Amino acid sequence: MTSTALPTLAGESIDADSGAQPQRPLPVVLLAYDGMNLLDLAGPLQALTTANRSTEPGAPPRYDTVVASEQGGPVITGSGLPVVTIPVSSLANRPIDTLIAPGGCPGDEFEVTPALRDFIAARAGSVRRLCSVCTGAFLLAAAGQLDGRRVATHWAWIDKLRHRHPALDIDSNSIFIRDGNLWTSAGVSSGIDLTLALIEQDYGPRVAIDAARQMVVFMKRAGGQSQFSAPLAMQTRDHSFVELHAWMAANLAMDLSVMRLAERANMAPRTFARIYAAKVGRTPAKTVELMRLEAVCRVLEETDLPLKTIAVQSGYGSEQKLRRAFQRQFGTNPATHRSHFSRHP
């Protein structure tokens, strides 16, 4: 990736890829509206605030955050908790480094607030980063900022977003996506993942990891990771094997052959294999592999355990079998994954 200097305050620039850090607080505006998801706003806001708390004594804060709505005053979130805001009109002459549009709505269709749409359209060309969380993508799209761009949104809203804005390239899997200066995320907790990535871009991985640790959240979930964990993905397809999947996830080092799983499900092996594939959409063996590899990734990221130990604990038995499965699924090796995503000190 080539280094790109992006404009910010008073003619300063941030070299987004060289590791140079801003010398003054970066102004971040988070939009708000009635019925929005509280966590879509509070998650990113808390991550930025936590990054501020880790500055050296006497140093300026890293971020200057503002929450703005159509008319200002209290905004009632979907959970019923009010949030105090300022009107977007008061930001007319205020520089903005990063603009974040959270998501959420009380009904089955996302209703775009015209004033917020127009504000985004007016300021999008001057901000360094334009971001959305969950159905905040509808706001950015309505403002004309997403056509032809690769975007993410909450899995339950993908079809509606695609129907309303067919020119979008919607990724149905990733928890967040960066397309140039555009950052979009799947929603709810993934807004925190996106914000930690923004912090990392601004101040480096150490600051982002420290913020994640203070918040007791995973760091670092890459944007390309799936919106679903393997067990959750299985459950969303069919509820017939919920208890079996929970048992499998808790016993990955055990024998998880079709015969053993069929016994656990009180079914004949051939009947089990046929019904399982029909209901879940993949073979039992494939589900076992996905669960084991997800567990392997988690251990690689969170510990410094040797690969031999991880292979045994996850049910692969040997490093060679684990390496082959990892390469087959991810196109890389465990050591490379650990070097990219490890958060173990």
VOBA-754487 format. One record per residue (C-alpha): residue number from 1; residue in one letter; chain; x, y, z. Coordinates in steps of 0.2 Angstrom, whole numbers. Example, Ala and Ser with C-alpha at 12.3 -4.5 7.8 and 13.67 -1.06 7.14 Angstrom:
<1,"a","A",<62,-22,39>>;
<2,"s","A",<68,-5,36>>;
//
This chain:
<1,"m","A",<0,0,0>>;
<2,"t","A",<7,17,-5>>;
<3,"s","A",<8,31,8>>;
<4,"t","A",<-6,44,7>>;
<5,"a","A",<-6,60,16>>;
<6,"l","A",<-23,65,21>>;
<7,"p","A",<-29,83,25>>;
<8,"t","A",<-34,87,43>>;
<9,"l","A",<-34,103,54>>;
<10,"a","A",<-27,120,48>>;
<11,"g","A",<-17,112,34>>;
<12,"e","A",<-9,98,44>>;
<13,"s","A",<-9,81,36>>;
<14,"i","A",<-8,64,43>>;
<15,"d","A",<2,51,34>>;
<16,"a","A",<-10,37,36>>;
<17,"d","A",<2,23,32>>;
<18,"s","A",<19,30,38>>;
<19,"g","A",<15,29,57>>;
<20,"a","A",<16,48,59>>;
<21,"q","A",<4,54,72>>;
<22,"p","A",<-7,70,73>>;
<23,"q","A",<0,84,84>>;
<24,"r","A",<-17,90,90>>;
<25,"p","A",<-34,82,95>>;
<26,"l","A",<-43,76,80>>;
<27,"p","A",<-61,82,79>>;
<28,"v","A",<-74,68,78>>;
<29,"v","A",<-92,70,75>>;
<30,"l","A",<-105,57,79>>;
<31,"l","A",<-122,59,72>>;
<32,"a","A",<-138,55,82>>;
<33,"y","A",<-156,53,79>>;
<34,"d","A",<-172,46,88>>;
<35,"g","A",<-173,27,89>>;
<36,"m","A",<-155,24,85>>;
<37,"n","A",<-145,10,93>>;
<38,"l","A",<-137,16,109>>;
<39,"l","A",<-122,5,107>>;
<40,"d","A",<-119,11,89>>;
<41,"l","A",<-115,28,96>>;
<42,"a","A",<-109,23,114>>;
<43,"g","A",<-97,10,108>>;
<44,"p","A",<-86,21,96>>;
<45,"l","A",<-88,36,108>>;
<46,"q","A",<-81,25,122>>;
<47,"a","A",<-67,18,112>>;
<48,"l","A",<-61,36,107>>;
<49,"t","A",<-63,42,125>>;
<50,"t","A",<-53,27,131>>;
<51,"a","A",<-39,32,119>>;
<52,"n","A",<-39,49,126>>;
<53,"r","A",<-37,42,144>>;
<54,"s","A",<-20,34,139>>;
<55,"t","A",<-11,50,135>>;
<56,"e","A",<4,55,144>>;
<57,"p","A",<1,67,159>>;
<58,"g","A",<-1,85,152>>;
<59,"a","A",<-3,79,134>>;
<60,"p","A",<-18,85,124>>;
<61,"p","A",<-32,72,121>>;
<62,"r","A",<-31,62,105>>;
<63,"y","A",<-49,66,100>>;
<64,"d","A",<-61,80,102>>;
<65,"t","A",<-78,71,101>>;
<66,"v","A",<-95,79,98>>;
<67,"v","A",<-112,71,96>>;
<68,"a","A",<-124,80,85>>;
<69,"s","A",<-142,78,79>>;
<70,"e","A",<-154,87,68>>;
<71,"q","A",<-160,100,81>>;
<72,"g","A",<-149,97,96>>;
<73,"g","A",<-155,93,113>>;
<74,"p","A",<-160,76,120>>;
<75,"v","A",<-161,62,107>>;
<76,"i","A",<-170,46,113>>;
<77,"t","A",<-161,31,108>>;
<78,"g","A",<-169,14,104>>;
<79,"s","A",<-166,8,122>>;
<80,"g","A",<-175,23,129>>;
<81,"l","A",<-159,31,136>>;
<82,"p","A",<-158,50,130>>;
<83,"v","A",<-142,57,123>>;
<84,"v","A",<-138,75,124>>;
<85,"t","A",<-133,83,107>>;
<86,"i","A",<-129,99,99>>;
<87,"p","A",<-137,104,82>>;
<88,"v","A",<-128,100,66>>;
<89,"s","A",<-131,118,61>>;
<90,"s","A",<-118,123,74>>;
<91,"l","A",<-105,114,65>>;
<92,"a","A",<-105,124,50>>;
<93,"n","A",<-88,132,52>>;
<94,"r","A",<-80,118,63>>;
<95,"p","A",<-67,107,55>>;
<96,"i","A",<-71,88,56>>;
<97,"d","A",<-58,75,54>>;
<98,"t","A",<-69,60,55>>;
<99,"l","A",<-88,59,53>>;
<100,"i","A",<-97,44,60>>;
<101,"a","A",<-115,39,56>>;
<102,"p","A",<-122,26,68>>;
<103,"g","A",<-137,15,64>>;
<104,"g","A",<-153,8,71>>;
<105,"c","A",<-171,12,69>>;
<106,"p","A",<-188,7,78>>;
<107,"g","A",<-196,-1,63>>;
<108,"d","A",<-193,-13,49>>;
<109,"e","A",<-188,1,37>>;
<110,"f","A",<-174,14,39>>;
<111,"e","A",<-180,31,39>>;
<112,"v","A",<-167,44,33>>;
<113,"t","A",<-167,60,43>>;
<114,"p","A",<-166,74,29>>;
<115,"a","A",<-156,86,39>>;
<116,"l","A",<-142,73,43>>;
<117,"r","A",<-142,67,25>>;
<118,"d","A",<-139,84,19>>;
<119,"f","A",<-126,88,32>>;
<120,"i","A",<-116,72,27>>;
<121,"a","A",<-118,77,9>>;
<122,"a","A",<-111,94,12>>;
<123,"r","A",<-97,89,23>>;
<124,"a","A",<-91,72,15>>;
<125,"g","A",<-79,81,3>>;
<126,"s","A",<-69,89,17>>;
<127,"v","A",<-68,76,30>>;
<128,"r","A",<-53,64,31>>;
<129,"r","A",<-64,49,35>>;
<130,"l","A",<-82,45,33>>;
<131,"c","A",<-89,31,43>>;
<132,"s","A",<-105,21,47>>;
<133,"v","A",<-110,9,60>>;
<134,"c","A",<-124,-4,56>>;
<135,"t","A",<-138,4,46>>;
<136,"g","A",<-129,21,46>>;
<137,"a","A",<-124,15,29>>;
<138,"f","A",<-142,20,24>>;
<139,"l","A",<-138,38,29>>;
<140,"l","A",<-122,38,19>>;
<141,"a","A",<-130,30,4>>;
<142,"a","A",<-144,43,4>>;
<143,"a","A",<-131,57,5>>;
<144,"g","A",<-124,50,-11>>;
<145,"q","A",<-107,44,-4>>;
<146,"l","A",<-108,25,-7>>;
<147,"d","A",<-112,22,-25>>;
<148,"g","A",<-99,10,-32>>;
<149,"r","A",<-90,8,-15>>;
<150,"r","A",<-88,-8,-6>>;
<151,"v","A",<-98,-7,10>>;
<152,"a","A",<-103,-17,25>>;
<153,"t","A",<-119,-16,36>>;
<154,"h","A",<-128,-27,48>>;
<155,"w","A",<-132,-44,40>>;
<156,"a","A",<-151,-42,43>>;
<157,"w","A",<-152,-26,33>>;
<158,"i","A",<-141,-31,18>>;
<159,"d","A",<-156,-35,6>>;
<160,"k","A",<-165,-19,10>>;
<161,"l","A",<-149,-9,8>>;
<162,"r","A",<-146,-17,-9>>;
<163,"h","A",<-164,-15,-15>>;
<164,"r","A",<-164,3,-10>>;
<165,"h","A",<-146,7,-17>>;
<166,"p","A",<-142,-6,-31>>;
<167,"a","A",<-126,3,-35>>;
<168,"l","A",<-117,-2,-19>>;
<169,"d","A",<-105,-17,-18>>;
<170,"i","A",<-111,-24,-2>>;
<171,"d","A",<-100,-37,7>>;
<172,"s","A",<-112,-48,17>>;
<173,"n","A",<-99,-56,28>>;
<174,"s","A",<-86,-43,34>>;
<175,"i","A",<-87,-35,51>>;
<176,"f","A",<-80,-19,44>>;
<177,"i","A",<-73,-13,28>>;
<178,"r","A",<-61,1,23>>;
<179,"d","A",<-63,8,5>>;
<180,"g","A",<-51,22,4>>;
<181,"n","A",<-57,36,16>>;
<182,"l","A",<-74,26,18>>;
<183,"w","A",<-76,15,33>>;
<184,"t","A",<-92,5,36>>;
<185,"s","A",<-96,-9,48>>;
<186,"a","A",<-109,-22,52>>;
<187,"g","A",<-116,-14,67>>;
<188,"v","A",<-118,-15,86>>;
<189,"s","A",<-101,-22,93>>;
<190,"s","A",<-92,-21,76>>;
<191,"g","A",<-93,-2,78>>;
<192,"i","A",<-80,-4,92>>;
<193,"d","A",<-69,-14,80>>;
<194,"l","A",<-70,-1,67>>;
<195,"t","A",<-66,13,79>>;
<196,"l","A",<-51,3,86>>;
<197,"a","A",<-45,2,68>>;
<198,"l","A",<-47,21,66>>;
<199,"i","A",<-37,23,82>>;
<200,"e","A",<-23,12,76>>;
<201,"q","A",<-22,21,59>>;
<202,"d","A",<-20,38,69>>;
<203,"y","A",<-9,33,83>>;
<204,"g","A",<-3,15,80>>;
<205,"p","A",<-7,-2,86>>;
<206,"r","A",<0,0,104>>;
<207,"v","A",<-13,14,108>>;
<208,"a","A",<-27,4,100>>;
<209,"i","A",<-22,-12,109>>;
<210,"d","A",<-21,-2,125>>;
<211,"a","A",<-39,5,122>>;
<212,"a","A",<-45,-12,119>>;
<213,"r","A",<-38,-19,134>>;
<214,"q","A",<-45,-6,145>>;
<215,"m","A",<-62,-9,137>>;
<216,"v","A",<-60,-28,139>>;
<217,"v","A",<-64,-31,121>>;
<218,"f","A",<-56,-42,108>>;
<219,"m","A",<-41,-33,99>>;
<220,"k","A",<-39,-35,85>>;
<221,"r","A",<-53,-42,75>>;
<222,"a","A",<-49,-39,57>>;
<223,"g","A",<-61,-31,46>>;
<224,"g","A",<-62,-46,35>>;
<225,"q","A",<-68,-57,49>>;
<226,"s","A",<-85,-64,48>>;
<227,"q","A",<-100,-56,57>>;
<228,"f","A",<-104,-74,63>>;
<229,"s","A",<-94,-85,74>>;
<230,"a","A",<-95,-103,68>>;
<231,"p","A",<-107,-110,81>>;
<232,"l","A",<-118,-94,79>>;
<233,"a","A",<-118,-96,60>>;
<234,"m","A",<-124,-114,62>>;
<235,"q","A",<-138,-109,74>>;
<236,"t","A",<-144,-95,62>>;
<237,"r","A",<-147,-108,48>>;
<238,"d","A",<-157,-121,59>>;
<239,"h","A",<-161,-123,77>>;
<240,"s","A",<-162,-142,76>>;
<241,"f","A",<-144,-145,82>>;
<242,"v","A",<-142,-130,94>>;
<243,"e","A",<-138,-141,109>>;
<244,"l","A",<-126,-152,98>>;
<245,"h","A",<-117,-137,92>>;
<246,"a","A",<-114,-131,110>>;
<247,"w","A",<-108,-147,115>>;
<248,"m","A",<-96,-148,100>>;
<249,"a","A",<-89,-131,104>>;
<250,"a","A",<-85,-136,122>>;
<251,"n","A",<-77,-152,117>>;
<252,"l","A",<-66,-149,102>>;
<253,"a","A",<-52,-160,108>>;
<254,"m","A",<-63,-175,109>>;
<255,"d","A",<-68,-187,95>>;
<256,"l","A",<-80,-178,84>>;
<257,"s","A",<-83,-191,70>>;
<258,"v","A",<-100,-193,62>>;
<259,"m","A",<-102,-209,72>>;
<260,"r","A",<-99,-200,89>>;
<261,"l","A",<-110,-185,84>>;
<262,"a","A",<-124,-196,78>>;
<263,"e","A",<-123,-205,95>>;
<264,"r","A",<-124,-189,104>>;
<265,"a","A",<-139,-184,93>>;
<266,"n","A",<-148,-201,96>>;
<267,"m","A",<-148,-204,77>>;
<268,"a","A",<-141,-218,66>>;
<269,"p","A",<-125,-211,58>>;
<270,"r","A",<-131,-211,40>>;
<271,"t","A",<-147,-203,45>>;
<272,"f","A",<-138,-190,55>>;
<273,"a","A",<-126,-186,41>>;
<274,"r","A",<-140,-184,28>>;
<275,"i","A",<-152,-173,40>>;
<276,"y","A",<-138,-163,46>>;
<277,"a","A",<-132,-158,29>>;
<278,"a","A",<-149,-154,23>>;
<279,"k","A",<-153,-143,38>>;
<280,"v","A",<-136,-134,41>>;
<281,"g","A",<-130,-133,23>>;
<282,"r","A",<-113,-142,26>>;
<283,"t","A",<-107,-158,32>>;
<284,"p","A",<-104,-162,50>>;
<285,"a","A",<-85,-163,47>>;
<286,"k","A",<-85,-146,39>>;
<287,"t","A",<-93,-139,54>>;
<288,"v","A",<-81,-147,66>>;
<289,"e","A",<-66,-140,56>>;
<290,"l","A",<-74,-122,56>>;
<291,"m","A",<-76,-123,75>>;
<292,"r","A",<-59,-130,78>>;
<293,"l","A",<-51,-117,67>>;
<294,"e","A",<-60,-103,75>>;
<295,"a","A",<-54,-109,92>>;
<296,"v","A",<-36,-110,85>>;
<297,"c","A",<-37,-92,79>>;
<298,"r","A",<-43,-86,96>>;
<299,"v","A",<-29,-95,105>>;
<300,"l","A",<-16,-89,92>>;
<301,"e","A",<-22,-71,95>>;
<302,"e","A",<-23,-72,114>>;
<303,"t","A",<-9,-83,120>>;
<304,"d","A",<9,-88,116>>;
<305,"l","A",<6,-106,117>>;
<306,"p","A",<16,-117,105>>;
<307,"l","A",<7,-124,90>>;
<308,"k","A",<9,-142,95>>;
<309,"t","A",<-1,-138,111>>;
<310,"i","A",<-14,-129,101>>;
<311,"a","A",<-16,-143,89>>;
<312,"v","A",<-19,-155,103>>;
<313,"q","A",<-31,-144,112>>;
<314,"s","A",<-41,-140,97>>;
<315,"g","A",<-43,-158,91>>;
<316,"y","A",<-30,-159,77>>;
<317,"g","A",<-18,-170,86>>;
<318,"s","A",<-3,-164,76>>;
<319,"e","A",<5,-148,70>>;
<320,"q","A",<5,-155,52>>;
<321,"k","A",<-14,-158,52>>;
<322,"l","A",<-17,-141,59>>;
<323,"r","A",<-6,-132,47>>;
<324,"r","A",<-15,-141,32>>;
<325,"a","A",<-32,-136,38>>;
<326,"f","A",<-27,-118,42>>;
<327,"q","A",<-20,-117,24>>;
<328,"r","A",<-35,-125,16>>;
<329,"q","A",<-47,-113,25>>;
<330,"f","A",<-38,-96,26>>;
<331,"g","A",<-24,-98,13>>;
<332,"t","A",<-11,-94,26>>;
<333,"n","A",<-2,-102,40>>;
<334,"p","A",<-4,-101,59>>;
<335,"a","A",<12,-91,62>>;
<336,"t","A",<7,-78,49>>;
<337,"h","A",<-10,-76,57>>;
<338,"r","A",<-2,-74,75>>;
<339,"s","A",<10,-61,69>>;
<340,"h","A",<-4,-51,61>>;
<341,"f","A",<-17,-52,75>>;
<342,"s","A",<-9,-57,91>>;
<343,"r","A",<-14,-46,106>>;
<344,"h","A",<-3,-56,118>>;
<345,"p","A",<10,-44,127>>;
//
